[in-house]
Every structure is written in C-alpha cells, then in structure tokens.
Amino acid sequence: MRTIHLGFQLHEPYQLKEFSDEEGYFLAESFKKANEDVYQPFFAFLERTTQRYKQFHFSLAVSGIWLELAERYDPELVRRLKKLVGLKQVELVVSPYYHSLAVFYSGEELAEQVRLYREKIEQLFGVNGRIFYLPELIYNDQIAKIAEDLGFAGMLAAGPQKVLGWHSPNHVYEAHGCEYLRVLFENEHLTKLVTTKSPEILVEKKFEEGDKVEMHEVLSAKRFQKVLDLDCLRGNLVNLYFDARVFCDLRKVGVIGFFDELVRDWLEVSGNRFVGAAEACTVETPMAEMVVEGIVSTRGGNMKEESAEKTEGYLPVAVKEIKVPSWLDEKPQREIAKALYDIRREILASEDERLIADFRRLLTADYQIEMKEKDLGNWQKILADLKRRANEAKKSQAVEISRAWTKKRDRVEIVRPAKASTQEVGNVVKVNFGMKRDAGVAGPSVHGGKMAAEEVDDVVPVRRLPRLEAVEEETAEKSVEEELEKKPKRRGVRRIVKRIVLE
C-alpha cells in the first residue's frame, strides 16, 4: 500500500518595525496581506478537497503566533480551522508556541513554549498533538531525545540525502538513543520539484483571455506522479512538507490546480491513500535506527563544529549542549540571540504579562534567520527598551511590596493561640495549648511579640480553680450560718409551755 503524508505549515511572524518609544515593536500589515494572498485560497483548497474526498487526510503545523494573529484580525479563519479539525481529516502537529529556536539556547524556554502550545490547541480544538516539529524541520539525535522526554511519539524532520546516505526517506525510522520515538524524514527531492518549479514537472498550457491566447508553463500533477511512482520503489511512505505560502508564491504556475489533480489522481489508484502524521508513524515497522549527530534542516545538513552554544537551565534530558548550525551562526544572529536569552530570567521575574509576550514574540525564528548587519541598531534599541520595562516592573513590584508591608504593620492584629485541649484527672487538668512561644518572647504585644505556630509535645499539669458559681454559693451559705450565730439563742415556746404545765 502506497502512502502520502502531506503536511502544510501555517506560520506568520509579527512584522517587526523600526523602534520608537511608546509604539511597540510590531505591525499587523503583513498578516492582513498574507490572509488575502495565502490563507484564503489555501483554506478554500482544504475545504473543497475534504468535502470531495473523505479519504483525504493530512497534517497541519500551525504556529501559536499564527493563531494569535488570526484570532485578532480574522476570527473566521480559526472557525474554519475548527471545522476542519472536527472532520478528523486533519492532524495538528506540535511546535514551540512562538516558533522559536529555544532548543539551542534554553531548555526551560523550549519546554514552556511546548506547554503553552498544547494548552492552546486543547482550548481551541480539543486535541493534544503527539507529533513534534521545529522550525525549518530541525532535527538531530539530541533533539529527538528531548522530544521523547516531552511526551511525543514522533518527529517531522528534514531529509537531506547527504545525511541519510543510502537510506531512503520513504520509510519510518527509529530515533537513535530513544525508546520509542519515530522519525518521518521529508522527501527533499520530491518537495523541491514543486517549490523550485522544476522543468521536470512543468508543461505548457494554453490560456485564453478574450481574444488573446497565451501559452504558460504550469505544474503538471501527471508528470509529478510519474516521478513519485519511481521514487516509491525505494519505499511506500512519501513525506511531502510545504509552507502554505506556496499557494501564493506558485500561483502563476497553477499550484492550486496541481494539488487538486494530485489528490484526485492519487486516490483513483486502488491501494493509494493519504494519512496524517501519527498514522504515518504506524504504517510500517521502522526500517532501522537512524543516527543523526549533526543538525539537519531544510536549510542544509552542515554544521560548524567550532560553534557551540550552551543550553541554559533545565532540559528534559541530560544534554550538555546542542551545536548551532552554520546558517544561524553569523555575527548579528549570534549576538542578538545571546542578548535576548540572557535577559530571559529578568523578563520573567517582572511578572508583566504584556512584556513577557512581547519578549517571546521576539524569539521567533524568522527574525534570527533573516537578520542582517544593518538590523543590529534597531535590535539594540529593542533590547534596551525590554530592559527598561523589566526594571520599571521590578520597581513597581518593590512599591507594591512596601505598601503591603506598611498596611500590615499599621493594622493592629491580635494573634490568637489555638483553643487549648484539656483532659481532667481529679482536681488536676492536663492542658495542651497547641503552640509555644519563641525564645525570649513574652507574648503578643504592641511591641511585636509573636507566637510560633509549633505544636507542643508536652502537656502542662494545672490545678483547676473552683468555678465562680461554686465560690458564690459557698460564700452565701457561710454568710447565713454566721448571721445565725450572731443572733441570741431563744428557747422554743413549746418547751416553755411544757415546763409550766409540769410544774
């Protein structure tokens, strides 16, 4: 059975602008334009195809930033995505929420962004992804182990042939050093046939517009499928990963019609099918354990051996360092990335949600990948502003703490000990007060005396005092007796009468 795992990425970074005070760091124009040029035709293709073919399954890698922008500027996109997820024909794969490269700089930040993303898709779509991917399909053995320890069952990865060697990307592989994590390598050759508009799959097509007849080269699904059939001789699972922007970038060569024809022609053949990422991991027993020591990505598999950035803080596994690939190791990229992650703890300590969100948006991989020497000035201004905001938040925290302490000091509070438990034995009572005093403290007072809330193991024998009521009764009886004693004794009348009669 021949299988295509078709994956698309939906990601749109915030547009970074020239920094100026009190106006923020980002613009929204880029998303509004991309929505019209990319996302509307892309969603139209997905909705049309899922309605026509119930056998059509695919994967979507949707960044948290894209979801934020869609919720703000076109909530209808999110609603349409919810409907697609509800059809159970699309599978969402998990990525760092802010589409960051934190894996190279901070294990703590990576784990936190994964947690944020899982919470987001659980809230919006009621799903919890089991497959993981990083920007540019970055992958190596260390990253695979981190993904497994974060709870993922599989990863999407770039598949440069110079890294795979004689192995075909058209199989499921086990990650080296992992217990169960499986890897789906992109078929780089077939993907690039489409994205580079290879002459191998282009044909001339006649277009009529009014009286004009023109010939244009367009992508041919039939030619592509012939190449695909030959490639399937090396394995029956073909992983094709595209950014949704191809629906804009390749519009002139008929990319929408190309995908329409590809799905139709592939499903017409008995035994052919489309699957999502999790199902792709189970279509066959893993071919082998794949060892990938250097970083692989869609930008290449080479790596500068002398370049190494130590990973800060907690990592889910004992990874000492992950080397940064050469395409991320230019001077401006290295300096800004280091400066950003160096102030991470200070930013988080501010507890300013808006500041933390701005900081994490600035970690988006797109800025680091596209950074040039001329951008350093703007980034330095942004970094200085982040530090200023963090310091102001720290001062605000100090003021709030001071105010709270002053209110507590000025408020008269009586510390009451716990109610004593008693046990009476005869006229002696054993009392357990439940707490004892600190050494040298006489008791609660206006001078700051306090009680230590520690239980006392010993009980103190205390002789019970007579009750007030009993004392009053006893006193009253004694008073009556004393009064009687004070009065002169009188002989009874009967005794006197009797004596007179006898006499």
NUGUDREN-390363 format. One record per atom (N, C-alpha, C): residue in three letters; z, x, y. Coordinates in pm, whole numbers, plus 50000, padded with zeros to 5 digits. Layout:
N
alaZXY...
//
This chain:
503
met500005008449881met500005000050000met500005008950125arg499035006750211arg498905014850333arg499605007850449thr500335015850527thr501225010150628thr501045017350761ile500995009450868ile501015015051003ile502335011251069his503035021251118his504205018751203his503765021351346leu503565010451421leu503085011151558leu504275009851654gly504495020051735gly505615019851829gly505155021351972phe505785013652063phe505485014452205phe506765017452283gln506605024952392gln507735028052478gln507615020652610leu508715014052652leu508795007552782leu509835015052864his509375022652959his510295030253043his509695031853182glu510565029753282glu510135031253421glu511305037153499pro511205049553546pro512315055253623pro512375049253762tyr513555049753822tyr513655046453965tyr512835056654044gln512135051754144gln511325060754227gln512245068254322leu512245081554310leu513105089954394leu512445091654532lys513235090154638lys512685091554773lys513345103354845glu512795106654958glu513395117055041glu514765112255089phe515755120655072phe517115116455102phe517345114655252ser518035103855284ser518515101555421ser519835094155410asp520735096555504asp522085091055498asp522055075855494glu522985070355414glu523255056055408glu522085047655356glu521075053755296glu519945045855249glu519695047255100gly520575054255031gly520415055454887gly519355065554848tyr519125066554716tyr518225076854664tyr516935071154606phe516845057754587phe515755052154507phe514975041354582leu513735039354536leu512865028554581leu512435020254460ala511935008254485ala511544999354375ala510044997154368glu509275002954460glu507855000154465glu507125003854336ser507555014654272ser506845019154152ser506925008654041phe508085002154025phe508194992053920phe507334979853952lys507344975754078lys506564963954115lys505084966154088lys504604977954116lys503184980954091lys502914981953940ala503824988753867ala503634990253722ala503714976753652asn504504967653705asn504614954353646asn503264947453643glu502564948553752glu501234942053760glu500194949453677asp500214962753683asp499164970553618asp499404972953469val500684973853429val501004977853292val501654966753212tyr502774961553262tyr503624953053179tyr503064939053158gln502394933553257gln501804920253237gln500724920453129pro499744929553136pro498754929853026pro499354933952892phe500364942652895phe500984946952770phe501694935352701phe502494927652777phe503194916352717phe502214905452673ala501134903752748ala500124894052707ala499544897852571phe499284910852549phe498774915452420phe499784912852309leu501054916152332leu502074914152229leu502234899352193glu502294890852294glu502484876452269glu501294870552196arg500114874452238arg498904869252174arg498814873652028thr499124886252004thr498974891751869thr500044886551773thr501284885251821thr502334880051734thr502104865351699gln501474857851789gln501164843851759gln500044842751657arg499074851751666arg497934851151574arg498284856251434tyr499094866751430tyr499344873451302tyr500844874651280lys501354866451190lys502784867151157lys503114880051082gln502094886751028gln502324899350955gln502394911251050phe502164908951178phe502164919951273phe503584923251316his504084934751273his505404939651311his505254953151380phe506144955951474phe506034968451549phe507394972151605ser507494983851668ser508734988651728ser508574989751879leu509674987351948leu509704989052094leu510884998052130ala510605008452207ala511645017152262ala511755013752410val512765005752445val512925000752581val514115007852645ser513905015052753ser515005022352817ser515915012652891gly517185016652907gly518125008552982gly517725007053127ile517115017553182ile516645016953321ile515555006353337trp514645005753240trp513584995553246trp514204981553245leu515204979553160leu515854966453154leu516534963153288glu517174973053350glu517804970853481glu516784966353584leu515674973553592leu514654970453692leu513994957053664ala513754954053537ala513144941153502ala514074929653537glu515374931153509glu516324920653543glu516384918353693arg516214928953771arg516324927853916arg515054922353980tyr513884926953934tyr512644923854005tyr511714914053933asp511904912253802asp511104902353730asp511854897953604pro512864889353617pro513654884853501pro512814878153394glu511624873253433glu510754866753335glu510334876653226leu510204889453261leu509854899453159leu510934900253052val512184899753093val513294900352997val513284887852910arg513034876552969arg512964864152890arg511854864952785arg510704870252825arg509584871552730arg509934881252617leu510654891952654leu511084901552552leu512074895252456lys512994886952508lys513944879952422lys513214871052321lys512174864552367lys511414855852279lys510734863852168leu510184875552202leu509544884052102leu510564888951999val511744892952046val512784897451954val513224886051864gly513274874051920gly513664862351842gly512694859251729leu511434863151743leu510444860951637leu510664870151518lys511514880351537lys511824890251432lys510574897951388gln509624899551481gln508454907751453gln508494921051528val509484922351618val509644934651693val511014940451663glu511094953551650glu512364960351630glu512634969451749leu513834968451804leu514234976951916leu514884989651861val514385001151904val515005013851866val515865018651982val516875026451951val517905030152048val517595043652110ser517895044752238ser517755057452311ser518925058852406pro519145070452467pro520155071252574pro519815061452685tyr520805054052732tyr520585043152827tyr519725047452945tyr520025059253000tyr519335063853121tyr518175073253090his517705072952964his516535080852926his516735095552966ser517925100552934ser518315113852981ser518125124552873leu518285137052915leu518245148652826leu519665154152807ala520645145152806ala522045149352793ala522295156852663val521435155252564val521615162252437val521665177352455phe521035182552560phe521035196952586phe522225201652670tyr522915192252736tyr523915196152834tyr525315190552811ser525415178452757ser526725172152743ser526735162452627gly527425166052520gly527555156952407gly528305144352443glu529305145552533glu530065133852576glu529155123852648glu528305128952736glu527425120152812glu526415113452719leu525895120852623leu524945115052527leu525595103652451ala526785105952396ala527465095452319ala527765083252405glu528145085452532glu528445074352621glu527195066252653gln526065072952676gln524835065652707gln524325057852586val524505063252467val524145055852346val525005043252333arg526305044752361arg527195033152355arg526785022452458leu526475026752579leu526055017352683leu524785009952642tyr523855017152580tyr522585010852541tyr522815000552431arg523635004152333arg523904994652224arg524564982052276glu525504983752369glu526154972052428glu525144963352503lys524194969752571lys523204962352650lys522304953952562ile521754959752455ile520834951852372ile521584941652288glu522864944452258glu523674934452189glu523914922452279gln524164925152407gln524404914452503gln523144906252530leu522004913152547leu520774906052585leu520054899852466phe520014907052353phe519154902852243phe519894900152112gly521184903452108gly521944900951987gly521564909851870val521074921951900val520684931351793val521404944551815asn521474952351707asn522104965551714asn521204975351640gly520434983251716gly519414991851656gly519995002351561arg519255005551454arg519685015651358arg518835028251365ile517755028051444ile516855039651454ile516985045351596phe516915058751606phe517195065751731phe515985074051773tyr515815075451904tyr514785084551954tyr515235090152088leu514705101652123leu514985108152251leu513705108752333pro513805110352466pro512595111752548pro511685122752494glu510395120252504glu509365129652456glu509465131952305leu510145122652234leu510315123752087leu510895137252047ile511855142052126ile512515154852099ile513285154051967tyr513225165051891tyr513885164951759tyr514095179251710asn515225181351641asn515415192851553asn516575189751460asp516955199051374asp517975196351272asp519335193251335gln519705200351441gln520985197851505gln521045183951566ile519955179951630ile519895166651691ile519945155951584ala519315158351470ala519355148751360ala520785146451314lys521565157151304lys522955155951261lys523775148151363ile523525150551492ile524205142851596ile523865128051582ala522585124851560ala522155110851545ala522845104251426glu522945111451316glu523605105851198glu525085103051227asp525735112351295asp527155110451326asp527375099351428leu526355095951504leu526445084551596leu526165071351525gly525855071951396gly525705059851317gly524275055351293phe523295063751319phe521905059851299phe521415063451159ala520465055351111ala519915057550977ala518605065150981gly517975065751099gly516685072551108gly516385076851250met515375085551264met514935090351395met513425090451403leu512915087851523leu511505089951552leu511355103951610ala510325111051568ala510165124951611ala508695128251631ala508445137651722ala507095142851739ala506715150551612gly505415151451587gly504975158151464gly503885168351485pro504145178851566pro503115189251583pro502785195751448gln501515197351422gln501105202651292gln501595216851271lys501725224651380lys502175238451363lys503645239151321val504375228251343val505755227751296val505825221851156leu505025211551130leu505035205350997leu504375214150892gly503505223250938gly502825231950841gly501865224050754trp501955226250622trp501055219150531trp501535204950501his502735201450548his503245187950524his502485177750609ser502285166150554ser501625155350628ser502665146850700pro502345142350824pro503265133350893pro503275119350833asn502385116850736asn502225103350681asn503185100550565his504405105750575his505435103250475his506775101750544val507745096650470val509135096350515val509795109350470tyr510585115450558tyr511265128050525tyr512765126650545glu513515134650471glu514945135650492glu515225146550594ala516235144150680ala516605154150780ala517455164950714his517155177250745his517895188450689his519345188450738gly520275189950646gly521695190450681gly522345176850696cys521605166050673cys522165152550686cys522335146250548glu523225136450540glu523475129750414glu522435119250383tyr522005111750486tyr521085100650459tyr520025098550566leu520095105350681leu519175102650792leu517735105750753arg516845096550785arg515415098250756arg514635099950887val513525107050877val512735110450995val511325105050981leu510825098851088leu509455093951094leu508695102251197phe507845111351148phe507095120251237phe505825113251285glu505575114751415glu504355109151473glu503115116151417asn502075108151391asn500785113951355asn500085117951486glu500335130351525glu499875135151655glu498355134651668his497665137951561his496205138351567his495625124651599leu496075114351527leu495515100951548leu495935095251684thr497145097951725thr497605092951855thr496775098951969lys496535111951960lys495795118552067lys494325114652070leu493775110051957leu492405104851960leu492285093652061val493335085552069val493325074052161val493685078552302thr494815085552319thr495315088652454thr494395098352530thr493655106752457thr492745116152525thr491315110852532lys491115098552488lys489775092452488lys488765101552417ser489105105452297ser488275114752221ser486875108952198pro485855117152219pro484485112552192pro484285108052048glu485185112651961glu485075109051819glu485225094051795ile485925087151885ile486125072651866ile485575064551983leu484685070552064leu484065063352175leu482675058552136val482315046952184val480945041752165val480475036052298glu479175035352315glu478635029252436glu478495014352417lys478875007052519lys478814992452511lys478164987052638lys477354976652619lys476644970852733lys477524960452802phe477574961552936phe478334951953017phe477394945753119glu477434932353126glu476584925253221glu477454918953329glu477144922153454glu477834916253568glu476784910853663gly476564897653651gly475504891553731gly474134896753686asp473394902453782asp472084907853749asp472164922253700lys473314928353710lys473474942353671lys473824943553524val473194953153459val473514956453320val473874971153316glu475104974053275glu475574987853272glu476104991353134met475995004153101met476505009352975met477775017253003his478835014052929his480105021152945his480595025552808glu481285037052808glu481915041552685glu483275034752668val483525029652549val484805022952520val485345028052387leu486615025952367leu487265029652242leu486805020252131ser486475025852018ser485995017951905ser487055017551796ala487555005551765ala488535004051658ala487925007151523lys486635004351505lys485985007151376lys485905022151351arg485515029851453arg485465044451436arg486855050151412phe487825044651485phe489175049451467phe489675046651325gln489335035051273gln489825031551139gln489185040251032lys487955045051055lys487345054250959lys488135067350952val488535072351070val489355084451072val490715081751009leu491225069951035leu492525065950980leu492475065250827asp491405059850774asp491255058850628asp491265072650564leu490575082250627leu490565095850574leu491955102250580asp492665099450690asp494005105250705asp494985099450605cys494775087150563cys495665080850466cys495575087250328leu494575095550304leu494515102950178leu495665112950168arg496285116350282arg497405125750284arg498755118550289gly498715105450281gly499945097650286gly499665083850340asn500405073850293asn500095060050325asn500925054050437leu501745062150505leu502515057250619leu502065064650745val501465057350839val500935063350961val501785058651079asn502425068251146asn503255065251263asn502475068051391leu502215057551467leu501475058651592leu502385054251706tyr502695063451798tyr503605060551908tyr502865061852041phe502955051352124phe502275051152254phe503245046752363asp503005051952483asp503675046552601asp502885034152645ala503585023852689ala502895011552731ala501935014052846arg502055025352914arg501155028353026arg499695030352982val499475032152853val498075033352809val497305020652841phe498005009352855phe497324996752887phe496814996653030cys497295005953112cys496765007753246cys495825019853252asp496285031053196asp495525043553205asp494175042853134leu494115035153025leu492875034552945leu492165021152956arg492445013953063arg491835000753077arg490315001653087lys489835011853154lys488375013053174lys487635015953045val488345020852945val487675023352815val488055012652714gly488515001252763gly488714989652677gly489874990752579val491024995752626val492144997952534val492714984952478ile492674974152557ile493224961452509ile492374956052394gly491064956252414gly490174951952306gly490294960952183phe490534973852207phe490704983352096phe491884979352008phe493044976452069phe494224972751990phe494034959051923asp493374949751993asp493094936751932asp492294938351803glu491234946451811glu490374948551695glu491094956351584leu491894966151623leu492594974251524leu493544965651440val494314957151505val495244948451431val494474938951340arg493434932851394arg492654923351315arg492004930051195asp491314941251217asp490594947951108asp491544953651004trp492694958751047trp493624964650952trp494234954050861leu494604942450917leu495224931950837leu494234924450750glu492934925650779glu491934919150694glu491804925850558val492234938350548val492154945650422val493394942650339ser493194938350217ser494314934950129ser495184947250105gly496504945450118gly497434956450095gly497824964050220asn497084962050330asn497444968550456asn498514960450528arg499394967150601arg500434960050675arg500934968250792phe501614961350884phe502324967450995phe503824965650972val504624975751009val506074974950991val506784980251115gly508074976751126gly508924982351229gly509564995251180ala510365001551266ala510905014751236ala511825014951114ala512765005351106ala513725005350995ala513015003150863glu512054993950862glu511304991550739glu510445003450702ala509935010450803ala509115022350775ala509935033050702cys511225033750731cys512095043650665cys512295040550517thr511945028350476thr512205024350337thr510935021450258val509755024050315val508515020750243val508305029850123glu508955041450121glu508805050650010glu510035059650001thr510175066049886thr511225076149871thr510835088249954pro511815094150027pro511475105850111pro510725116450033met509655121750093met508805131650029met509555144850006ala510335148950109ala511025161850100ala512065162450211glu512875172850207glu513795175650318glu513085184950415met512915180250539met512155187850638met513095196150724val512875209150728val513655218350810val512935220550943val513595217051052val513025218951186val514085225851272glu514015238951281glu515025246551354glu514765246351504gly513515248151545gly513185247851687gly512965233651735ile512975231851866ile512755218551924ile511295214651911val511065202451861val509715196851864val509705185051961ser508575182752025ser508435171752119ser506955169152140thr506665158552213thr505265155552244thr504665165852339arg505505174252398arg505025184652488arg504885198052418gly505085198152289gly504905210652214gly506115214052131gly505925223452038gly506995227151948gly507525241051974asn507045247852078asn507525261352105asn508845261052180met509565272152177met510875272652239met511185286852280lys511765288452399lys512185301652444lys513465305452372glu513405315852293glu514585319752216glu515715324752307glu515345330852421glu516385336452506glu517065325752591ser516535313652593ser517105303052675ser518095295052595ala519305293952645ala520325286052575ala521285280052675glu521505267052661glu522485260352745glu523615255552654lys524835259252684lys525955254952602lys526255240252629thr526555233252521thr526825219052532thr528265216752575glu528455208652679glu529795206652735glu530505195352662gly531795197452638gly532645186552591gly532445183152446tyr532815170752414tyr532825166052277tyr531415164052225leu531165168452103leu529965164952030leu530395158351900pro529635148551852pro530005141951728pro530065151551610val529385162651619val529445172751513val529695186351577ala530005196051495ala530325209351546ala529055216951578val528435213551690val527235220451735val527605229051853lys527435242051842lys527855251151950lys526885250652067glu525585250252040glu524625249852148glu523285244852095ile522545238452182ile521175234152149ile520275240552252lys519335248352207lys518495255952299lys517495246852369val517365249252497val516455241352579val515025246052557pro514055237052536pro512665241252516pro512085247552642ser511045255252625ser510485262952736ser509955253952848trp509455242252815trp508895233652919trp509975227053005leu511265229452971leu512365224553054leu513125235953119asp512615248253104asp513415259853143asp512885266953267glu512105259753348glu511685265653474glu512875266053570lys512805274853669lys513955277053757lys514475264353824pro513635256353893pro514195244353959pro514795234553860gln514165233053744gln514685223853643gln516055228353595arg516175241153567arg517425246553513arg518545245553615glu518265249153741glu519285249153845glu519805235053874ile518915225553889ile519335212053923ile520055205553806ala519545207353684ala520205201553568ala521625206753554lys521785219853570lys523125225853559lys524055220453668ala523545219553792ala524355214653903ala524785200053881leu523875191753827leu524195177753802leu525305176353699tyr525145183053586tyr526135181653479tyr527445188653513asp527425198253605asp528655204853647asp529585195453725ile528995185553795ile529835176453874ile530115163353799arg529735162853673arg529905150453595arg531355145853592arg532275154853559arg533675151053547arg534225146053681glu533825152453788glu534275148453921glu533765134453955ile532515131753918ile531935118453944ile532665107853864leu532885110253735leu533545100353652leu534985098053695ala535655108853742ala537045107653786ala537175098853910ser536075097153985ser536125088954106ser536335074154073glu535925069853952glu536015055853908glu535245046454001asp534295051954075asp533425044054162asp532195040254081glu532095027554043glu531025023153953glu529635025454012arg529505022954140arg528195024854203arg527795039654205leu528765048354236leu528495062754237leu528145067654096ile528865062953995ile528595067153857ile527205062653813ala526825050353850ala525495045253814ala524395053453882asp524575056654012asp523585065054081asp523475078754016phe524615084553982phe524635097753917phe523865097453786arg524105087353705arg523445086853574arg521945083653586arg521565076153686arg520135073853708arg519415086853744leu520135095753810leu519545108753847leu519395117953726leu520015114453614leu519885122553492leu518605119253414thr517845109453459thr516625105453389thr515695117353367ala515155118253245ala514355129853207ala513145131853297asp512555121153348asp511335122153428asp511505131553547tyr512665130853613tyr512875139353730tyr512885154053692gln513545157153582gln513655171053541gln512305176553493ile511565168153420ile510275172553366ile509275175053478glu509265166253578glu508255166953684glu508705175253806met509875181053801met510425188053917met509635200753950lys509425202754079lys508735214654129lys509635222254226glu509205234254261glu509985242554352glu510205235654486lys509185228254531lys509265221654662lys510285210254664asp510705205554545asp511665194454538asp513105198954551leu513355212054547leu514715217054546leu515515212754669gly514875212854787gly515585209154910gly516115195054904asn515295185654860asn515725171754850asn516855170054750trp516745177154637trp517775176154534trp519105182054583gln519035192554659gln520275198354711gln520985188754806lys520205181454886lys520795171354974lys521455160254892ile520785156054786ile521325145454700ile522615150054633leu522615162454582leu523815167854518leu524985168654617ala524695172954739ala525755173654841ala526305159854872asp525425149854875asp525895136154902asp526725130854786leu526335133854663leu527135129654547leu528545135354556lys528655148154590lys529975154554602lys530785148154715arg530105145254827arg530805138854939arg531375125354897arg530575117454829arg531025104154785arg532165105254685ala532085115254596ala533165117254499ala534465121054569asn534385129654673asn535585133654747asn536185121954824glu535315113554881glu535805101854952glu536505092254857ala535935090754738ala536565081954638ala537925087554596lys538005100854586lys539275107254549lys540335104854657lys539915105854784lys540855103354893lys541315088854893ser540385079754866ser540745065454860ser541745063054749gln541535069754636gln542485068354526gln543865073254567ala543915084654638ala545195090154682ala545905080654777val545125074354868val545715064854963val546275052854889glu545515047554791glu545975035954715glu547235039254637ile547285051154577ile548475055254502ile549675056354595ser549435062154714ser550515063554812ser551045049954857arg550135040554882arg550555027154924arg551355020254815ala550875021554692ala551575015154581ala552965021054565trp553095034254581trp554385040954567trp555335036654679thr554795035354802thr555615031154916thr556145017054896lys555285008054848lys555714994354823lys556804993954717lys556635001954616lys557625002154508lys558955007754559arg558895017954644arg560105024054696arg560845014554789asp560065007254874asp560684998354970asp561194985454907arg560694982154792arg561104969854727arg562414972354652val563444963754675val564724965254605val564574959454466glu564674968154369glu564514963754231glu565804967054155ile566384957154090ile567584959154009ile567154961053865val567564972153810val567234974853670val568324968853585arg568004958753510arg568984951953427arg568924957253285pro570094961053229pro570084965553090pro569794953952997ala569374957252879ala569114946852780ala570414939952743lys570344927352704lys571524919852665lys572204926452547ala573514928352562ala574254935352457ala574374926752334ser574264933152219ser574504926052094ser575924929252051thr576674918952005thr578084920851973thr578384916851831gln579454922751780gln579944919251647gln581464919851652glu582134908451626glu583584907651644glu584294909851512val585324918551514val586174920951398val587614919951446gly588254908751413gly589614906651463gly589604905551613asn590444913651674asn590504913551820asn589704924851881val588904931951793val588104943151841val586634939651825val585834941751928val584404938651928val583604951451932lys582594952751843lys581684964151848lys580464960151931val580154967752033val579094964152127val577984974652125asn576744970152111asn575574979052121asn574794974952244phe574734983352348phe574104979652474phe572594981552473gly572054988052372gly570604989252363gly570004999952449met570765006652535met570235017452617met571385026052663lys571085038052704lys572105047052755lys571665052752888arg572575058352960arg572275063853091arg571765078153078asp570945081953176asp570575096053184asp571815104153219ala571805116853177ala572945125453205ala573145126653355gly574405124653398gly574725126653538gly574445114853627val573995103553567val573695091753649val574735081153623ala575375076553726ala576475067053710ala575975053053682gly574825049653730gly574305036053710gly573345032653819pro572685021053812pro571715017253915pro572385015654050ser571755021554151ser572305020554286ser571195022154386val571505020254512val570515021754617val570095036154633his570845045654572his570505059654583his569585064354471gly569085055054396gly568075058954296gly568605060454157gly569805055754127gly570305056353992gly569405048453899lys569245052753774lys568335045753683lys568905045853543met568395037153462met568805036253323met567675041053236ala567975048953136ala566955053553043ala566825043552931ala565615038952907ala565395028552807ala565325034652668glu566445040252624glu566515045852491glu567635038852415glu567375035552292glu568365028452213glu569505037752174val570715032152167val571895039752128val572175037151982asp572295047851908asp572565046251766asp574015041951741asp574965047351824asp576395044351803asp576755030951864val577835024651808val578405012651869val579765016151923val580145009752033val581405013052102val582435002352073pro583585005852011pro584624995551989pro585314992052120val585394979252151val586004974452275val586964963152240arg588214964252286arg589174953552259arg588844941652349arg588784929752282arg588404917752356arg589524913552450leu589184910252573leu590134904652667leu590284889852644pro591484884252668pro591634869752648pro590734861952744arg590274850552695arg589424842152777arg590214836352894leu589554833853003leu590194828853124leu590844815353099glu590204806553023glu590744793252997glu592054794252920ala592064803552822ala593284805152742ala594424810352829val594094819752918val595124825053008val595704814053096glu594834805153148glu595294794253235glu596194784453160glu595824780853036glu596624771552956glu598004777152928glu598004790352885glu599264796952855glu600164797552978thr599594800353092thr600354800953217thr600934787453252ala600104776753231ala600584763253262ala601764759353176glu601734762453045glu602834759052954glu604114766452995lys603984779553026lys605154787253067lys605764781453195ser604954776653285ser605454771053411ser606294758653388val605854750053295val606594737853264val607964741153206glu607994750753113glu609254754653050glu610214760353155glu609684768653244glu610544774653347glu611134763853438glu610334753853473glu610824743053559glu611954735153491leu611784733053360leu612804725553287leu614114733253282glu613974746753265glu615174754853259glu615904754753392lys615164753953500lys615794754153632lys616594741253658lys616204729653603lys616864716753629lys618194716153554pro619274709753612pro620564708453543pro620444699153423lys621174703153315lys621104695153194lys621944682453210arg621414671153174arg622134658453182arg622334652853042arg623574647653022arg623844641552892arg623114628252881gly622714625652763gly621984613152743gly622854600852761val622294589552802val623004576952830val623614571252704arg622844572052596arg623324566352471arg624584573452423arg624604587052439arg625764594552392arg627024590352473ile626864588252601ile627994584152685ile628494570252644val627584561052621val627954547352581val628674547452448lys628134555252355lys628744556052223lys630164561252231arg630364571252313arg631724577052326arg632694566852386ile632244559452482ile633124549052544ile633514538352441val632514534452356val632784523952255val633784529052155leu633654541252110leu634534546652010leu635914548152064glu636024551752187glu637324553152246glu637974539752268
//
